[in-house]
Each structure stands twice: as structure tokens, then as C-alpha cells.
Amino acid sequence: MARDSHSKRPPGRPRTAARPASSAPDGRSSPKKPNHVDLHLASRLRLRRILLGLSQEELGKRLDLTAQQIQKYEAGATRMSASRLHDLAAQLAVPITWFFEELPAHDQRRPAARAAAGPEETSLSQLMARREAHQLVELYFGIDDEELRKKVLEMTHLLAQSARK
């Protein structure tokens, strides 16, 4: 029997059943799928980059990475190694522990049970990761007159109250 030139299996070695992509050897979820810690680190990376006013391209250049790689880290599509996290922390001027702040406990319940428990509280870091929140904070603190800033804050409270009614 002729061996296929593209086969990675040596001749005479039996074909083994492939493990489903969704499971790890010990039965946990796939090692390639990001878990809640990976996603939290990703959101904290995005938050810090935005707070510093850096583009993905600028941060990538500092680390000798592409903007696409930074985008993958921020999306949780690529996990960050310990050395990469160390480099990111240094470039973003935060201790490594900053990335783990506000890390929620992992909820082991099934998705249906989590949904029945009610909506999750939105953390400050999740809100600040949004571009409009960053712009709002910049504009607010761009107002030099402290009294005028207080009036803007009061007006914002009133608008939020009327929107809830």
C-alpha cells in the first residue's frame, strides 16, 4: 500500500481517533478556548491601553508586535504568556497584579442557572473599556472651571434619573 506523501503518520502506525477539539485530555474545556481569566486579562489590557491613549499599533510597536497581535490579546483570542504579561505591564506602567484586579470568581453553574440568577453587575473596568466612556472622562476633566464641572455632573445625574423613569 502506497503511503500518502502528505501523511504525518509513519508507515505501519495505526490511525488513532482524534480527540474532539472542545475537550482537553482531562475532560475540561479546550485549552485553546479562553476561560474567564483570559477574558478578564484581555479586557484589562484594552482598558489600560485606552486609558493611556495608545492605539493598538503604538502598543504593538513598543513590544515589537503587530497591531493584529494586540487585537488578538484584547479579544482573548490569543492567551498571554507570563513573559508577555510581564512585558505588557512594564509598557503600560502597571504591576502585573493590576491585570487581575476586579477578577470575578468563576461561576461553576451551568449557563441556564447563571441566567436565572439575574444580570451580572457591570464593573468599572468594563465601562471604562468603552471608547465613549474614555472620551466622556477626557472631556469632563478638560473643563478647567471646577464649578462648571460640578454643574455638568449635576446635569448628568438629572438626565440619568429622567431616563430611568
VMD Tcl script that builds the backbone (N, CA, C; Angstrom):
set m [mol new atoms 495]
animate dup $m
set s [atomselect $m all]
$s set {name element resname resid chain x y z} {
  {N N MET 1 A 0.842 -1.180 0.000}
  {CA C MET 1 A 0.000 0.000 0.000}
  {C C MET 1 A 0.885 1.240 0.000}
  {N N ALA 2 A 0.648 2.139 -0.896}
  {CA C ALA 2 A 1.463 3.344 -1.018}
  {C C ALA 2 A 1.088 4.349 0.056}
  {N N ARG 3 A 2.127 4.963 0.597}
  {CA C ARG 3 A 1.896 5.961 1.643}
  {C C ARG 3 A 1.664 7.320 1.006}
  {N N ASP 4 A 0.642 8.018 1.495}
  {CA C ASP 4 A 0.325 9.356 1.008}
  {C C ASP 4 A 1.469 10.284 1.399}
  {N N SER 5 A 1.990 11.064 0.456}
  {CA C SER 5 A 3.124 11.939 0.739}
  {C C SER 5 A 2.781 13.047 1.726}
  {N N HIS 6 A 1.490 13.305 1.946}
  {CA C HIS 6 A 1.072 14.362 2.875}
  {C C HIS 6 A 0.770 13.825 4.274}
  {N N SER 7 A 0.819 12.532 4.439}
  {CA C SER 7 A 0.503 11.929 5.727}
  {C C SER 7 A 1.597 12.226 6.745}
  {N N LYS 8 A 1.212 12.543 7.954}
  {CA C LYS 8 A 2.168 12.833 9.022}
  {C C LYS 8 A 2.462 11.581 9.842}
  {N N ARG 9 A 1.744 10.523 9.584}
  {CA C ARG 9 A 1.861 9.287 10.329}
  {C C ARG 9 A 2.895 8.390 9.666}
  {N N PRO 10 A 3.860 7.851 10.450}
  {CA C PRO 10 A 4.841 6.940 9.847}
  {C C PRO 10 A 4.165 5.666 9.361}
  {N N PRO 11 A 4.746 5.000 8.368}
  {CA C PRO 11 A 4.126 3.775 7.845}
  {C C PRO 11 A 4.024 2.711 8.927}
  {N N GLY 12 A 2.930 1.991 8.905}
  {CA C GLY 12 A 2.723 0.914 9.855}
  {C C GLY 12 A 2.141 1.372 11.190}
  {N N ARG 13 A 2.041 2.642 11.404}
  {CA C ARG 13 A 1.479 3.149 12.665}
  {C C ARG 13 A -0.027 3.299 12.508}
  {N N PRO 14 A -0.803 2.742 13.449}
  {CA C PRO 14 A -2.260 2.798 13.300}
  {C C PRO 14 A -2.792 4.221 13.470}
  {N N ARG 15 A -3.865 4.480 12.795}
  {CA C ARG 15 A -4.542 5.764 12.899}
  {C C ARG 15 A -5.281 5.792 14.239}
  {N N THR 16 A -5.145 6.877 14.993}
  {CA C THR 16 A -5.830 6.982 16.283}
  {C C THR 16 A -7.000 7.930 16.155}
  {N N ALA 17 A -8.005 7.699 16.970}
  {CA C ALA 17 A -9.182 8.567 16.960}
  {C C ALA 17 A -8.786 9.940 17.481}
  {N N ALA 18 A -9.208 10.939 16.777}
  {CA C ALA 18 A -8.899 12.315 17.204}
  {C C ALA 18 A -9.785 12.701 18.376}
  {N N ARG 19 A -9.188 13.404 19.305}
  {CA C ARG 19 A -9.944 13.916 20.444}
  {C C ARG 19 A -10.762 15.103 19.961}
  {N N PRO 20 A -12.002 15.238 20.398}
  {CA C PRO 20 A -12.794 16.384 19.977}
  {C C PRO 20 A -12.086 17.680 20.352}
  {N N ALA 21 A -12.164 18.683 19.470}
  {CA C ALA 21 A -11.481 19.955 19.701}
  {C C ALA 21 A -11.995 20.667 20.941}
  {N N SER 22 A -13.181 20.317 21.405}
  {CA C SER 22 A -13.770 21.031 22.532}
  {C C SER 22 A -13.380 20.462 23.887}
  {N N SER 23 A -12.524 19.434 23.900}
  {CA C SER 23 A -12.173 18.887 25.208}
  {C C SER 23 A -10.676 18.700 25.349}
  {N N ALA 24 A -10.195 18.904 26.554}
  {CA C ALA 24 A -8.789 18.698 26.888}
  {C C ALA 24 A -8.624 17.250 27.330}
  {N N PRO 25 A -7.389 16.772 27.466}
  {CA C PRO 25 A -7.179 15.374 27.855}
  {C C PRO 25 A -7.858 15.007 29.168}
  {N N ASP 26 A -7.973 15.953 30.091}
  {CA C ASP 26 A -8.578 15.633 31.388}
  {C C ASP 26 A -10.081 15.926 31.425}
  {N N GLY 27 A -10.698 16.223 30.270}
  {CA C GLY 27 A -12.141 16.425 30.223}
  {C C GLY 27 A -12.576 17.871 30.411}
  {N N ARG 28 A -11.639 18.766 30.718}
  {CA C ARG 28 A -12.006 20.176 30.861}
  {C C ARG 28 A -12.281 20.760 29.481}
  {N N SER 29 A -12.685 22.055 29.455}
  {CA C SER 29 A -12.905 22.692 28.163}
  {C C SER 29 A -11.573 22.834 27.434}
  {N N SER 30 A -11.645 23.105 26.169}
  {CA C SER 30 A -10.466 23.157 25.310}
  {C C SER 30 A -9.408 24.111 25.820}
  {N N PRO 31 A -8.139 23.683 25.771}
  {CA C PRO 31 A -7.075 24.587 26.180}
  {C C PRO 31 A -6.943 25.769 25.220}
  {N N LYS 32 A -7.527 25.666 24.041}
  {CA C LYS 32 A -7.457 26.757 23.066}
  {C C LYS 32 A -8.560 27.779 23.285}
  {N N LYS 33 A -9.612 27.418 23.965}
  {CA C LYS 33 A -10.726 28.335 24.202}
  {C C LYS 33 A -10.410 29.178 25.441}
  {N N PRO 34 A -10.534 30.515 25.349}
  {CA C PRO 34 A -10.208 31.346 26.515}
  {C C PRO 34 A -11.188 31.115 27.665}
  {N N ASN 35 A -10.651 31.113 28.877}
  {CA C ASN 35 A -11.523 30.979 30.044}
  {C C ASN 35 A -11.795 32.367 30.625}
  {N N HIS 36 A -12.486 32.434 31.745}
  {CA C HIS 36 A -12.875 33.733 32.304}
  {C C HIS 36 A -11.670 34.569 32.716}
  {N N VAL 37 A -10.573 33.937 33.119}
  {CA C VAL 37 A -9.367 34.685 33.495}
  {C C VAL 37 A -8.742 35.295 32.243}
  {N N ASP 38 A -8.641 34.526 31.165}
  {CA C ASP 38 A -8.091 35.037 29.908}
  {C C ASP 38 A -8.887 36.249 29.421}
  {N N LEU 39 A -10.200 36.141 29.483}
  {CA C LEU 39 A -11.055 37.234 29.020}
  {C C LEU 39 A -10.931 38.462 29.914}
  {N N HIS 40 A -10.759 38.236 31.220}
  {CA C HIS 40 A -10.580 39.356 32.139}
  {C C HIS 40 A -9.259 40.073 31.853}
  {N N LEU 41 A -8.176 39.309 31.674}
  {CA C LEU 41 A -6.883 39.903 31.343}
  {C C LEU 41 A -6.979 40.691 30.040}
  {N N ALA 42 A -7.696 40.142 29.077}
  {CA C ALA 42 A -7.865 40.817 27.788}
  {C C ALA 42 A -8.564 42.162 27.962}
  {N N SER 43 A -9.629 42.178 28.766}
  {CA C SER 43 A -10.364 43.431 28.959}
  {C C SER 43 A -9.541 44.444 29.746}
  {N N ARG 44 A -8.730 43.969 30.686}
  {CA C ARG 44 A -7.876 44.885 31.453}
  {C C ARG 44 A -6.773 45.465 30.562}
  {N N LEU 45 A -6.253 44.662 29.642}
  {CA C LEU 45 A -5.255 45.152 28.695}
  {C C LEU 45 A -5.852 46.274 27.850}
  {N N ARG 46 A -7.033 46.028 27.319}
  {CA C ARG 46 A -7.708 47.040 26.490}
  {C C ARG 46 A -7.974 48.307 27.301}
  {N N LEU 47 A -8.461 48.143 28.520}
  {CA C LEU 47 A -8.748 49.292 29.372}
  {C C LEU 47 A -7.504 50.143 29.583}
  {N N ARG 48 A -6.407 49.529 29.960}
  {CA C ARG 48 A -5.192 50.281 30.257}
  {C C ARG 48 A -4.642 50.966 29.001}
  {N N ARG 49 A -4.696 50.265 27.887}
  {CA C ARG 49 A -4.224 50.862 26.636}
  {C C ARG 49 A -5.042 52.096 26.297}
  {N N ILE 50 A -6.358 51.993 26.436}
  {CA C ILE 50 A -7.240 53.122 26.130}
  {C C ILE 50 A -7.024 54.263 27.118}
  {N N LEU 51 A -6.873 53.937 28.402}
  {CA C LEU 51 A -6.647 54.983 29.399}
  {C C LEU 51 A -5.361 55.756 29.135}
  {N N LEU 52 A -4.370 55.090 28.570}
  {CA C LEU 52 A -3.109 55.754 28.241}
  {C C LEU 52 A -3.157 56.453 26.885}
  {N N GLY 53 A -4.266 56.277 26.164}
  {CA C GLY 53 A -4.404 56.918 24.861}
  {C C GLY 53 A -3.542 56.296 23.782}
  {N N LEU 54 A -3.224 55.022 23.929}
  {CA C LEU 54 A -2.393 54.328 22.945}
  {C C LEU 54 A -3.269 53.573 21.950}
  {N N SER 55 A -2.848 53.566 20.705}
  {CA C SER 55 A -3.517 52.722 19.718}
  {C C SER 55 A -2.926 51.318 19.832}
  {N N GLN 56 A -3.603 50.364 19.226}
  {CA C GLN 56 A -3.068 49.006 19.206}
  {C C GLN 56 A -1.740 48.980 18.465}
  {N N GLU 57 A -1.637 49.783 17.434}
  {CA C GLU 57 A -0.401 49.842 16.659}
  {C C GLU 57 A 0.748 50.405 17.493}
  {N N GLU 58 A 0.484 51.477 18.266}
  {CA C GLU 58 A 1.524 52.077 19.096}
  {C C GLU 58 A 2.024 51.094 20.156}
  {N N LEU 59 A 1.087 50.421 20.819}
  {CA C LEU 59 A 1.482 49.451 21.833}
  {C C LEU 59 A 2.253 48.299 21.192}
  {N N GLY 60 A 1.792 47.864 20.032}
  {CA C GLY 60 A 2.477 46.789 19.318}
  {C C GLY 60 A 3.919 47.159 18.983}
  {N N LYS 61 A 4.128 48.369 18.528}
  {CA C LYS 61 A 5.486 48.818 18.192}
  {C C LYS 61 A 6.388 48.801 19.418}
  {N N ARG 62 A 5.854 49.197 20.558}
  {CA C ARG 62 A 6.643 49.199 21.792}
  {C C ARG 62 A 7.095 47.794 22.174}
  {N N LEU 63 A 6.298 46.812 21.807}
  {CA C LEU 63 A 6.577 45.421 22.180}
  {C C LEU 63 A 7.109 44.594 21.014}
  {N N ASP 64 A 7.324 45.239 19.876}
  {CA C ASP 64 A 7.761 44.557 18.663}
  {C C ASP 64 A 6.735 43.505 18.233}
  {N N LEU 65 A 5.458 43.912 18.292}
  {CA C LEU 65 A 4.345 43.062 17.876}
  {C C LEU 65 A 3.518 43.825 16.848}
  {N N THR 66 A 2.665 43.113 16.157}
  {CA C THR 66 A 1.758 43.778 15.221}
  {C C THR 66 A 0.513 44.253 15.967}
  {N N ALA 67 A -0.182 45.199 15.371}
  {CA C ALA 67 A -1.450 45.663 15.936}
  {C C ALA 67 A -2.448 44.495 15.977}
  {N N GLN 68 A -2.348 43.608 14.994}
  {CA C GLN 68 A -3.237 42.441 14.955}
  {C C GLN 68 A -3.013 41.535 16.170}
  {N N GLN 69 A -1.756 41.386 16.595}
  {CA C GLN 69 A -1.476 40.552 17.763}
  {C C GLN 69 A -2.062 41.195 19.014}
  {N N ILE 70 A -1.927 42.511 19.137}
  {CA C ILE 70 A -2.522 43.219 20.288}
  {C C ILE 70 A -4.036 43.041 20.253}
  {N N GLN 71 A -4.617 43.138 19.071}
  {CA C GLN 71 A -6.061 42.954 18.915}
  {C C GLN 71 A -6.476 41.553 19.373}
  {N N LYS 72 A -5.688 40.554 19.033}
  {CA C LYS 72 A -5.992 39.177 19.444}
  {C C LYS 72 A -5.892 39.023 20.962}
  {N N TYR 73 A -4.889 39.665 21.579}
  {CA C TYR 73 A -4.781 39.627 23.039}
  {C C TYR 73 A -6.002 40.274 23.666}
  {N N GLU 74 A -6.411 41.425 23.143}
  {CA C GLU 74 A -7.545 42.159 23.716}
  {C C GLU 74 A -8.877 41.451 23.510}
  {N N ALA 75 A -8.972 40.650 22.488}
  {CA C ALA 75 A -10.192 39.893 22.232}
  {C C ALA 75 A -10.208 38.569 22.991}
  {N N GLY 76 A -9.069 38.206 23.567}
  {CA C GLY 76 A -8.972 36.924 24.256}
  {C C GLY 76 A -8.764 35.775 23.295}
  {N N ALA 77 A -8.528 36.084 22.023}
  {CA C ALA 77 A -8.332 35.040 21.017}
  {C C ALA 77 A -6.964 34.382 21.167}
  {N N THR 78 A -6.002 35.116 21.705}
  {CA C THR 78 A -4.665 34.584 21.959}
  {C C THR 78 A -4.369 34.776 23.436}
  {N N ARG 79 A -3.996 33.700 24.091}
  {CA C ARG 79 A -3.649 33.787 25.514}
  {C C ARG 79 A -2.302 34.458 25.696}
  {N N MET 80 A -2.163 35.179 26.802}
  {CA C MET 80 A -0.910 35.872 27.096}
  {C C MET 80 A -0.036 34.985 27.976}
  {N N SER 81 A 1.203 34.821 27.581}
  {CA C SER 81 A 2.150 34.069 28.403}
  {C C SER 81 A 2.571 34.947 29.576}
  {N N ALA 82 A 3.212 34.348 30.552}
  {CA C ALA 82 A 3.688 35.096 31.714}
  {C C ALA 82 A 4.700 36.154 31.292}
  {N N SER 83 A 5.603 35.803 30.376}
  {CA C SER 83 A 6.608 36.781 29.934}
  {C C SER 83 A 5.953 37.918 29.152}
  {N N ARG 84 A 4.935 37.604 28.353}
  {CA C ARG 84 A 4.230 38.651 27.602}
  {C C ARG 84 A 3.486 39.573 28.563}
  {N N LEU 85 A 2.858 38.989 29.577}
  {CA C LEU 85 A 2.146 39.795 30.570}
  {C C LEU 85 A 3.125 40.709 31.304}
  {N N HIS 86 A 4.300 40.196 31.590}
  {CA C HIS 86 A 5.351 40.998 32.231}
  {C C HIS 86 A 5.741 42.181 31.347}
  {N N ASP 87 A 5.946 41.927 30.061}
  {CA C ASP 87 A 6.308 42.992 29.116}
  {C C ASP 87 A 5.185 44.017 28.974}
  {N N LEU 88 A 3.956 43.536 28.902}
  {CA C LEU 88 A 2.813 44.445 28.793}
  {C C LEU 88 A 2.702 45.334 30.026}
  {N N ALA 89 A 2.854 44.737 31.196}
  {CA C ALA 89 A 2.768 45.506 32.439}
  {C C ALA 89 A 3.839 46.594 32.466}
  {N N ALA 90 A 5.043 46.260 32.031}
  {CA C ALA 90 A 6.126 47.243 32.012}
  {C C ALA 90 A 5.808 48.383 31.049}
  {N N GLN 91 A 5.319 48.074 29.865}
  {CA C GLN 91 A 5.000 49.106 28.873}
  {C C GLN 91 A 3.798 49.958 29.272}
  {N N LEU 92 A 2.887 49.363 30.023}
  {CA C LEU 92 A 1.673 50.080 30.431}
  {C C LEU 92 A 1.816 50.692 31.823}
  {N N ALA 93 A 3.001 50.556 32.415}
  {CA C ALA 93 A 3.336 51.168 33.716}
  {C C ALA 93 A 2.384 50.755 34.831}
  {N N VAL 94 A 2.116 49.467 34.910}
  {CA C VAL 94 A 1.295 48.909 35.990}
  {C C VAL 94 A 1.955 47.637 36.496}
  {N N PRO 95 A 1.719 47.279 37.760}
  {CA C PRO 95 A 2.225 45.978 38.222}
  {C C PRO 95 A 1.410 44.857 37.567}
  {N N ILE 96 A 1.992 43.702 37.453}
  {CA C ILE 96 A 1.278 42.568 36.849}
  {C C ILE 96 A -0.033 42.304 37.579}
  {N N THR 97 A -0.048 42.512 38.880}
  {CA C THR 97 A -1.265 42.255 39.657}
  {C C THR 97 A -2.435 43.128 39.221}
  {N N TRP 98 A -2.148 44.269 38.593}
  {CA C TRP 98 A -3.218 45.163 38.134}
  {C C TRP 98 A -4.150 44.436 37.167}
  {N N PHE 99 A -3.591 43.554 36.345}
  {CA C PHE 99 A -4.408 42.839 35.367}
  {C C PHE 99 A -5.417 41.904 36.037}
  {N N PHE 100 A -5.136 41.507 37.275}
  {CA C PHE 100 A -6.010 40.561 37.969}
  {C C PHE 100 A -7.001 41.244 38.912}
  {N N GLU 101 A -6.873 42.560 39.080}
  {CA C GLU 101 A -7.804 43.277 39.944}
  {C C GLU 101 A -9.211 43.159 39.373}
  {N N GLU 102 A -10.184 43.118 40.252}
  {CA C GLU 102 A -11.604 43.003 39.895}
  {C C GLU 102 A -11.940 41.690 39.188}
  {N N LEU 103 A -11.078 40.696 39.303}
  {CA C LEU 103 A -11.336 39.409 38.674}
  {C C LEU 103 A -12.486 38.729 39.407}
  {N N PRO 104 A -13.600 38.506 38.714}
  {CA C PRO 104 A -14.732 37.860 39.378}
  {C C PRO 104 A -14.458 36.378 39.612}
  {N N ALA 105 A -15.067 35.853 40.658}
  {CA C ALA 105 A -14.962 34.415 40.911}
  {C C ALA 105 A -15.642 33.692 39.759}
  {N N HIS 106 A -15.069 32.591 39.344}
  {CA C HIS 106 A -15.648 31.829 38.241}
  {C C HIS 106 A -16.911 31.128 38.712}
  {N N ASP 107 A -17.983 31.329 37.975}
  {CA C ASP 107 A -19.272 30.733 38.316}
  {C C ASP 107 A -19.349 29.348 37.679}
  {N N GLN 108 A -19.352 28.307 38.507}
  {CA C GLN 108 A -19.336 26.936 38.020}
  {C C GLN 108 A -20.708 26.433 37.568}
  {N N ARG 109 A -21.764 27.242 37.815}
  {CA C ARG 109 A -23.103 26.786 37.424}
  {C C ARG 109 A -23.246 26.734 35.907}
  {N N ARG 110 A -24.206 25.983 35.463}
  {CA C ARG 110 A -24.489 25.898 34.027}
  {C C ARG 110 A -25.046 27.240 33.542}
  {N N PRO 111 A -24.899 27.551 32.250}
  {CA C PRO 111 A -25.366 28.838 31.729}
  {C C PRO 111 A -26.815 29.161 32.070}
  {N N ALA 112 A -27.701 28.166 32.036}
  {CA C ALA 112 A -29.111 28.421 32.345}
  {C C ALA 112 A -29.280 28.868 33.800}
  {N N ALA 113 A -28.518 28.269 34.715}
  {CA C ALA 113 A -28.593 28.646 36.122}
  {C C ALA 113 A -28.031 30.046 36.346}
  {N N ARG 114 A -26.964 30.378 35.618}
  {CA C ARG 114 A -26.398 31.731 35.735}
  {C C ARG 114 A -27.389 32.762 35.228}
  {N N ALA 115 A -28.052 32.460 34.107}
  {CA C ALA 115 A -29.018 33.394 33.528}
  {C C ALA 115 A -30.200 33.600 34.462}
  {N N ALA 116 A -30.634 32.532 35.141}
  {CA C ALA 116 A -31.757 32.638 36.065}
  {C C ALA 116 A -31.399 33.465 37.293}
  {N N ALA 117 A -30.119 33.546 37.616}
  {CA C ALA 117 A -29.680 34.297 38.788}
  {C C ALA 117 A -29.775 35.803 38.568}
  {N N GLY 118 A -29.906 36.257 37.315}
  {CA C GLY 118 A -30.042 37.684 37.043}
  {C C GLY 118 A -28.840 38.237 36.326}
  {N N PRO 119 A -28.954 39.483 35.874}
  {CA C PRO 119 A -27.841 40.079 35.123}
  {C C PRO 119 A -26.634 40.329 36.003}
  {N N GLU 120 A -25.456 40.176 35.406}
  {CA C GLU 120 A -24.230 40.428 36.154}
  {C C GLU 120 A -23.993 41.923 36.250}
  {N N GLU 121 A -23.403 42.326 37.340}
  {CA C GLU 121 A -23.094 43.724 37.536}
  {C C GLU 121 A -21.945 44.127 36.615}
  {N N THR 122 A -22.090 45.278 35.977}
  {CA C THR 122 A -21.040 45.770 35.099}
  {C C THR 122 A -19.970 46.437 35.948}
  {N N SER 123 A -18.739 46.014 35.772}
  {CA C SER 123 A -17.653 46.583 36.556}
  {C C SER 123 A -17.195 47.897 35.939}
  {N N LEU 124 A -16.521 48.689 36.741}
  {CA C LEU 124 A -15.992 49.963 36.286}
  {C C LEU 124 A -15.020 49.754 35.136}
  {N N SER 125 A -14.196 48.721 35.222}
  {CA C SER 125 A -13.231 48.495 34.147}
  {C C SER 125 A -13.936 48.134 32.841}
  {N N GLN 126 A -15.066 47.424 32.913}
  {CA C GLN 126 A -15.811 47.112 31.701}
  {C C GLN 126 A -16.388 48.385 31.088}
  {N N LEU 127 A -16.881 49.275 31.934}
  {CA C LEU 127 A -17.419 50.529 31.432}
  {C C LEU 127 A -16.331 51.410 30.831}
  {N N MET 128 A -15.193 51.495 31.524}
  {CA C MET 128 A -14.118 52.359 31.063}
  {C C MET 128 A -13.414 51.815 29.825}
  {N N ALA 129 A -13.614 50.566 29.514}
  {CA C ALA 129 A -13.019 49.996 28.307}
  {C C ALA 129 A -13.755 50.478 27.059}
  {N N ARG 130 A -14.930 51.061 27.257}
  {CA C ARG 130 A -15.690 51.577 26.118}
  {C C ARG 130 A -15.124 52.930 25.699}
  {N N ARG 131 A -14.999 53.120 24.422}
  {CA C ARG 131 A -14.417 54.350 23.874}
  {C C ARG 131 A -15.193 55.589 24.335}
  {N N GLU 132 A -16.528 55.514 24.345}
  {CA C GLU 132 A -17.320 56.690 24.721}
  {C C GLU 132 A -17.095 57.077 26.179}
  {N N ALA 133 A -16.859 56.101 27.045}
  {CA C ALA 133 A -16.588 56.419 28.451}
  {C C ALA 133 A -15.251 57.139 28.574}
  {N N HIS 134 A -14.280 56.677 27.842}
  {CA C HIS 134 A -12.965 57.315 27.866}
  {C C HIS 134 A -13.067 58.750 27.352}
  {N N GLN 135 A -13.803 58.947 26.268}
  {CA C GLN 135 A -13.980 60.288 25.708}
  {C C GLN 135 A -14.708 61.196 26.703}
  {N N LEU 136 A -15.731 60.665 27.348}
  {CA C LEU 136 A -16.501 61.451 28.308}
  {C C LEU 136 A -15.632 61.915 29.474}
  {N N VAL 137 A -14.813 61.024 29.992}
  {CA C VAL 137 A -13.922 61.378 31.099}
  {C C VAL 137 A -12.908 62.430 30.655}
  {N N GLU 138 A -12.345 62.246 29.472}
  {CA C GLU 138 A -11.389 63.229 28.957}
  {C C GLU 138 A -12.032 64.602 28.803}
  {N N LEU 139 A -13.231 64.632 28.219}
  {CA C LEU 139 A -13.917 65.903 28.018}
  {C C LEU 139 A -14.288 66.549 29.346}
  {N N TYR 140 A -14.775 65.732 30.269}
  {CA C TYR 140 A -15.179 66.253 31.578}
  {C C TYR 140 A -14.001 66.919 32.281}
  {N N PHE 141 A -12.870 66.230 32.341}
  {CA C PHE 141 A -11.708 66.799 33.023}
  {C C PHE 141 A -10.985 67.843 32.174}
  {N N GLY 142 A -11.412 67.995 30.929}
  {CA C GLY 142 A -10.901 69.078 30.096}
  {C C GLY 142 A -11.547 70.415 30.435}
  {N N ILE 143 A -12.617 70.386 31.232}
  {CA C ILE 143 A -13.272 71.621 31.683}
  {C C ILE 143 A -12.472 72.153 32.862}
  {N N ASP 144 A -11.839 73.301 32.674}
  {CA C ASP 144 A -10.966 73.864 33.712}
  {C C ASP 144 A -11.738 74.400 34.915}
  {N N ASP 145 A -12.909 74.952 34.675}
  {CA C ASP 145 A -13.700 75.566 35.743}
  {C C ASP 145 A -14.360 74.482 36.603}
  {N N GLU 146 A -13.930 74.385 37.858}
  {CA C GLU 146 A -14.435 73.343 38.759}
  {C C GLU 146 A -15.937 73.459 38.980}
  {N N GLU 147 A -16.452 74.688 39.093}
  {CA C GLU 147 A -17.892 74.900 39.290}
  {C C GLU 147 A -18.685 74.419 38.076}
  {N N LEU 148 A -18.163 74.699 36.909}
  {CA C LEU 148 A -18.833 74.256 35.691}
  {C C LEU 148 A -18.830 72.727 35.608}
  {N N ARG 149 A -17.717 72.098 36.017}
  {CA C ARG 149 A -17.670 70.622 36.040}
  {C C ARG 149 A -18.735 70.068 36.972}
  {N N LYS 150 A -18.916 70.691 38.142}
  {CA C LYS 150 A -19.943 70.234 39.090}
  {C C LYS 150 A -21.333 70.347 38.481}
  {N N LYS 151 A -21.581 71.428 37.742}
  {CA C LYS 151 A -22.884 71.615 37.094}
  {C C LYS 151 A -23.111 70.552 36.007}
  {N N VAL 152 A -22.055 70.235 35.277}
  {CA C VAL 152 A -22.165 69.182 34.260}
  {C C VAL 152 A -22.502 67.853 34.937}
  {N N LEU 153 A -21.877 67.579 36.070}
  {CA C LEU 153 A -22.145 66.353 36.805}
  {C C LEU 153 A -23.591 66.320 37.307}
  {N N GLU 154 A -24.067 67.449 37.846}
  {CA C GLU 154 A -25.465 67.539 38.300}
  {C C GLU 154 A -26.421 67.306 37.137}
  {N N MET 155 A -26.131 67.929 35.997}
  {CA C MET 155 A -26.974 67.763 34.815}
  {C C MET 155 A -26.993 66.290 34.384}
  {N N THR 156 A -25.854 65.635 34.452}
  {CA C THR 156 A -25.773 64.224 34.071}
  {C C THR 156 A -26.623 63.364 35.003}
  {N N HIS 157 A -26.598 63.666 36.313}
  {CA C HIS 157 A -27.448 62.954 37.272}
  {C C HIS 157 A -28.921 63.117 36.908}
  {N N LEU 158 A -29.321 64.338 36.587}
  {CA C LEU 158 A -30.714 64.602 36.224}
  {C C LEU 158 A -31.114 63.859 34.953}
  {N N LEU 159 A -30.249 63.862 33.970}
  {CA C LEU 159 A -30.535 63.139 32.732}
  {C C LEU 159 A -30.671 61.642 32.970}
  {N N ALA 160 A -29.786 61.091 33.814}
  {CA C ALA 160 A -29.847 59.661 34.112}
  {C C ALA 160 A -31.139 59.310 34.850}
  {N N GLN 161 A -31.549 60.175 35.786}
  {CA C GLN 161 A -32.799 59.935 36.537}
  {C C GLN 161 A -33.994 59.978 35.617}
  {N N SER 162 A -34.045 60.943 34.705}
  {CA C SER 162 A -35.204 61.043 33.806}
  {C C SER 162 A -35.221 59.871 32.826}
  {N N ALA 163 A -34.066 59.331 32.465}
  {CA C ALA 163 A -34.017 58.187 31.552}
  {C C ALA 163 A -34.523 56.916 32.218}
  {N N ARG 164 A -34.397 56.830 33.537}
  {CA C ARG 164 A -34.822 55.630 34.285}
  {C C ARG 164 A -36.334 55.600 34.492}
  {N N LYS 165 A -36.984 56.749 34.365}
  {CA C LYS 165 A -38.436 56.826 34.633}
  {C C LYS 165 A -39.252 56.296 33.517}
}
mol reanalyze $m
mol bondsrecalc $m
mol representation Tube
mol addrep $m
